[in-house]
Amino acid sequence: MRLTDKFNEHPASVGETYGQHFMAAMGFSLSMFRGSLCCALHALFPFLCERTGSRCITELHDRMVTNRDRRPSSSGAGKQSPLKA
C-alpha cells in the first residue's frame, strides 16, 4: 500500500477528499479548543460561559455524528454511524 493511500483511505470512507477532510477536522479541532477554553474559564469564574461548553458539545455532535458523511445515500442522507466519526 502506498503512503498516499493511507492519507486518502479514511477521508474517502466518509465521501471526502484529503483537503475536505483536513478542513473539516481542523474546524472540529478549533471548535473543541474554543469549548475547552470556555470550560476552563468557567471553572475559574463560574459566572462566565455558563452554557458555552455544553452548547459546543451539542453543535459538535450534530456536525460530526448526525451530518458528517458526505456520501450520497438513499435513506438517511448525510448521516453515519457514530462509530465512523
C-alpha positions as CSV (number, residue, x, y, z in Angstrom):
1,M,0.0,0.0,0.0
2,R,1.3,3.4,-1.0
3,L,1.7,6.2,1.6
4,T,-0.8,8.4,-0.2
5,D,-3.4,5.6,0.2
6,K,-3.0,5.9,3.9
7,F,-3.8,9.6,3.7
8,N,-6.8,9.1,1.5
9,E,-8.4,5.9,2.8
10,H,-10.4,7.4,5.8
11,P,-11.5,10.6,4.0
12,A,-12.8,8.5,1.1
13,S,-14.7,6.4,3.6
14,V,-16.8,9.4,4.5
15,G,-17.1,10.8,1.0
16,E,-14.3,13.5,1.2
17,T,-11.0,14.3,-0.4
18,Y,-8.0,14.7,1.8
19,G,-8.3,18.5,1.6
20,Q,-12.0,18.5,2.5
21,H,-11.3,16.1,5.4
22,F,-8.4,18.3,6.6
23,M,-10.6,21.4,6.7
24,A,-13.5,19.6,8.5
25,A,-11.1,18.1,11.0
26,M,-9.4,21.4,11.7
27,G,-12.8,23.0,12.1
28,F,-13.7,20.4,14.7
29,S,-10.3,21.0,16.4
30,L,-10.8,24.7,16.6
31,S,-14.3,24.3,18.0
32,M,-13.1,21.9,20.7
33,F,-10.3,24.2,21.6
34,R,-12.7,27.1,22.0
35,G,-15.0,24.9,24.1
36,S,-12.1,23.8,26.2
37,L,-11.0,27.4,26.9
38,C,-14.6,28.3,27.8
39,C,-14.8,25.4,30.2
40,A,-11.5,26.4,31.8
41,L,-12.8,30.0,32.2
42,H,-16.0,28.7,33.7
43,A,-14.0,26.5,36.2
44,L,-12.2,29.6,37.4
45,F,-15.1,32.1,37.1
46,P,-18.4,30.1,37.4
47,F,-20.4,33.1,36.2
48,L,-18.7,33.1,32.8
49,C,-19.5,30.8,29.9
50,E,-22.3,29.0,31.9
51,R,-23.7,27.2,28.8
52,T,-20.9,27.5,26.3
53,G,-19.3,24.2,26.9
54,S,-22.5,22.2,26.6
55,R,-23.5,24.2,23.5
56,C,-20.2,23.4,21.9
57,I,-20.6,19.7,22.6
58,T,-24.1,19.7,21.1
59,E,-23.0,21.5,18.0
60,L,-20.0,19.3,17.5
61,H,-22.2,16.2,17.9
62,D,-24.6,17.5,15.3
63,R,-21.7,18.3,12.9
64,M,-19.7,15.1,13.5
65,V,-22.2,12.3,14.0
66,T,-25.5,13.5,12.6
67,N,-24.5,15.3,9.5
68,R,-20.9,14.2,8.7
69,D,-21.0,11.6,5.9
70,R,-20.9,13.3,2.5
71,R,-21.6,10.1,0.6
72,P,-25.0,10.1,-1.1
73,S,-27.4,7.6,0.4
74,S,-30.9,6.6,-0.5
75,S,-32.0,6.6,3.2
76,G,-30.7,8.9,5.9
77,A,-28.6,11.1,3.6
78,G,-25.8,12.9,5.4
79,K,-25.9,10.5,8.3
80,Q,-23.5,8.0,9.5
81,S,-22.9,5.7,12.4
82,P,-21.2,7.3,15.5
83,L,-18.6,4.6,15.2
84,K,-17.4,6.1,11.9
85,A,-17.0,9.6,13.2
